[in-house]
């Protein structure tokens, strides 16, 4: 026969296991939700970048449009105009997208 103490301990352990399983599900659900939010944000940013780079408004970015955009960005970031980007220039920059400034 089980003692009262052993039954309480087993019941308590079952509760802890069930709680941890629930917490793992909650954590998994939260991670999935965060991934979905990140994808949504990433899509919005990609669309904004497309608008900035797509000079001929074809809905696509050609290699030439991409390279031109990146060259302009490089020139904008190269504050001391030495033809190189250093850590300070890269970390102190703010990207301007459609009038809004983001980091």
PyMOL commands that set and color helices and strands:
alter all, ss='L'
color gray80, all
select helices_A, chain A and resi 4-53+63-77+87-91
alter helices_A, ss='H'
color red, helices_A
select strands_A, chain A and resi 95-97+100-102
alter strands_A, ss='S'
color yellow, strands_A
deselect
rebuild
show_as cartoon
